[in-house]
Structure formats: structure tokens, C-alpha cells
């Protein structure tokens, strides 16, 4: 084998190694971004826990895909959730907006009585 053939093999090997490292970096970066948000299940647990402090709840729901929500000049990624409860034989429904990274309740709105 001459020097040119060895150099050509080294270039291919370096190219394959570089591509492998690049693919691994993209995979790790993608997983890091995906894990920066709390799971929708965890967020729903937080909301239910807060509502249960004021009495039992009948049902709950959550949109599992975070969405953008702007308050003043600040944009948050939020989960939109809801809780249903019965108070004095009246059905009450609430919508809660929860910050996706921290689980902080940003807003609670009564949507039906």
C-alpha cells in the first residue's frame, strides 16, 4: 500500500468518525431540549394538588403539548389544564395555565359554573 492509499483511507476514517460525533451531538442536544419541560403528567399532578387544597375535584384534563403564552412582554411555554369540581351541588370548571419548565401556576380562570 502506498502513501496515497493510506492517506485516502485515513480521510474516510476521519470523515466517518466526524459524522458519528456530529450525529451523537445532535441526539444529545435534542434530548436536552426535550427534557427542559416538565411532563404533562407532572404538571397535572401539581394543578390537582393545588385545587384539592380547597376541596375535592371531580375531574381534570391537560393539553399535552406546551404552547406559547405571552404575559406583558414575557413569553412562556405553558401547559393548558383544567379542573372540574362540584360545590354546593353546582358544577364549576376552571382552566389553569402552568409554566412548562417550572410548574408555576400563571393563571387560573373559572370557565363555567
C-alpha beads as a LAMMPS data file, in Angstrom:
LAMMPS data file: protein, C-alpha beads

113 atoms
112 bonds

1 atom types
1 bond types

-500.0 500.0 xlo xhi
-500.0 500.0 ylo yhi
-500.0 500.0 zlo zhi

Masses

1 110.0

Atoms # bond

1 1 1 0.000 0.000 0.000
2 1 1 1.410 3.376 -0.929
3 1 1 1.184 6.695 0.893
4 1 1 -1.725 7.989 -1.229
5 1 1 -3.879 4.929 -0.454
6 1 1 -3.128 5.239 3.283
7 1 1 -3.977 8.944 3.239
8 1 1 -7.254 8.217 1.409
9 1 1 -8.228 5.573 3.998
10 1 1 -7.395 7.975 6.842
11 1 1 -9.595 10.682 5.271
12 1 1 -12.534 8.277 5.028
13 1 1 -11.990 7.088 8.587
14 1 1 -11.823 10.687 9.854
15 1 1 -14.966 11.543 7.891
16 1 1 -16.871 8.605 9.411
17 1 1 -15.657 9.449 12.920
18 1 1 -16.628 13.108 12.456
19 1 1 -20.074 12.170 11.161
20 1 1 -20.577 9.816 14.114
21 1 1 -19.639 12.551 16.580
22 1 1 -21.971 15.000 14.828
23 1 1 -24.898 12.582 14.948
24 1 1 -24.256 11.871 18.639
25 1 1 -24.109 15.611 19.414
26 1 1 -27.424 16.258 17.633
27 1 1 -29.056 13.363 19.524
28 1 1 -27.801 14.620 22.908
29 1 1 -28.812 18.221 22.149
30 1 1 -32.299 17.120 21.064
31 1 1 -32.769 15.099 24.263
32 1 1 -31.546 18.025 26.369
33 1 1 -34.129 20.348 24.792
34 1 1 -36.937 17.839 25.189
35 1 1 -36.187 17.287 28.866
36 1 1 -36.250 21.005 29.765
37 1 1 -40.044 20.835 30.211
38 1 1 -41.898 19.023 32.960
39 1 1 -44.028 16.147 31.754
40 1 1 -47.703 16.888 31.268
41 1 1 -48.488 14.223 33.893
42 1 1 -46.329 16.024 36.474
43 1 1 -47.946 19.385 35.676
44 1 1 -51.431 17.898 36.042
45 1 1 -50.436 16.466 39.446
46 1 1 -49.312 19.948 40.540
47 1 1 -52.605 21.533 39.444
48 1 1 -54.743 18.849 41.076
49 1 1 -52.777 19.151 44.323
50 1 1 -53.387 22.915 44.420
51 1 1 -57.113 22.577 43.729
52 1 1 -57.516 19.801 46.320
53 1 1 -56.359 22.254 48.998
54 1 1 -59.790 23.910 48.668
55 1 1 -61.819 20.709 48.380
56 1 1 -62.327 17.588 46.277
57 1 1 -62.250 17.655 42.491
58 1 1 -64.392 15.620 40.100
59 1 1 -62.173 15.565 37.017
60 1 1 -59.197 17.080 35.251
61 1 1 -57.612 17.404 31.808
62 1 1 -54.456 18.724 30.149
63 1 1 -53.252 19.530 26.647
64 1 1 -50.043 17.521 26.463
65 1 1 -48.192 19.799 24.035
66 1 1 -46.748 23.020 25.509
67 1 1 -47.813 26.236 23.771
68 1 1 -46.559 29.811 23.802
69 1 1 -48.331 32.270 26.081
70 1 1 -47.443 35.940 26.427
71 1 1 -47.947 37.945 29.617
72 1 1 -46.981 41.575 29.099
73 1 1 -43.543 41.495 27.500
74 1 1 -42.724 37.923 28.590
75 1 1 -43.464 34.802 26.564
76 1 1 -43.734 31.471 28.386
77 1 1 -44.140 27.892 27.275
78 1 1 -47.223 26.691 29.106
79 1 1 -49.461 23.701 29.558
80 1 1 -53.192 24.422 29.438
81 1 1 -55.032 22.346 32.065
82 1 1 -58.489 22.160 33.549
83 1 1 -60.276 21.002 36.676
84 1 1 -63.930 20.289 37.376
85 1 1 -65.464 20.274 40.856
86 1 1 -68.870 20.321 42.471
87 1 1 -69.521 22.994 45.109
88 1 1 -72.939 23.142 46.793
89 1 1 -74.426 20.971 44.043
90 1 1 -73.100 23.358 41.367
91 1 1 -70.585 22.216 38.750
92 1 1 -67.561 24.534 38.489
93 1 1 -64.940 24.340 35.750
94 1 1 -61.554 26.031 35.811
95 1 1 -58.754 26.423 33.310
96 1 1 -55.207 26.769 34.643
97 1 1 -52.137 27.898 32.690
98 1 1 -48.947 26.355 34.024
99 1 1 -45.356 27.301 33.119
100 1 1 -43.907 24.198 31.405
101 1 1 -40.360 24.426 32.809
102 1 1 -41.112 25.191 36.472
103 1 1 -44.698 24.077 37.094
104 1 1 -45.641 27.565 38.305
105 1 1 -49.354 28.382 38.054
106 1 1 -49.500 31.540 35.940
107 1 1 -53.242 31.980 35.698
108 1 1 -56.477 30.323 36.836
109 1 1 -59.765 31.184 35.107
110 1 1 -63.227 30.000 36.008
111 1 1 -64.765 28.958 32.694
112 1 1 -68.176 27.585 33.744
113 1 1 -70.496 27.473 36.717

Bonds

1 1 1 2
2 1 2 3
3 1 3 4
4 1 4 5
5 1 5 6
6 1 6 7
7 1 7 8
8 1 8 9
9 1 9 10
10 1 10 11
11 1 11 12
12 1 12 13
13 1 13 14
14 1 14 15
15 1 15 16
16 1 16 17
17 1 17 18
18 1 18 19
19 1 19 20
20 1 20 21
21 1 21 22
22 1 22 23
23 1 23 24
24 1 24 25
25 1 25 26
26 1 26 27
27 1 27 28
28 1 28 29
29 1 29 30
30 1 30 31
31 1 31 32
32 1 32 33
33 1 33 34
34 1 34 35
35 1 35 36
36 1 36 37
37 1 37 38
38 1 38 39
39 1 39 40
40 1 40 41
41 1 41 42
42 1 42 43
43 1 43 44
44 1 44 45
45 1 45 46
46 1 46 47
47 1 47 48
48 1 48 49
49 1 49 50
50 1 50 51
51 1 51 52
52 1 52 53
53 1 53 54
54 1 54 55
55 1 55 56
56 1 56 57
57 1 57 58
58 1 58 59
59 1 59 60
60 1 60 61
61 1 61 62
62 1 62 63
63 1 63 64
64 1 64 65
65 1 65 66
66 1 66 67
67 1 67 68
68 1 68 69
69 1 69 70
70 1 70 71
71 1 71 72
72 1 72 73
73 1 73 74
74 1 74 75
75 1 75 76
76 1 76 77
77 1 77 78
78 1 78 79
79 1 79 80
80 1 80 81
81 1 81 82
82 1 82 83
83 1 83 84
84 1 84 85
85 1 85 86
86 1 86 87
87 1 87 88
88 1 88 89
89 1 89 90
90 1 90 91
91 1 91 92
92 1 92 93
93 1 93 94
94 1 94 95
95 1 95 96
96 1 96 97
97 1 97 98
98 1 98 99
99 1 99 100
100 1 100 101
101 1 101 102
102 1 102 103
103 1 103 104
104 1 104 105
105 1 105 106
106 1 106 107
107 1 107 108
108 1 108 109
109 1 109 110
110 1 110 111
111 1 111 112
112 1 112 113
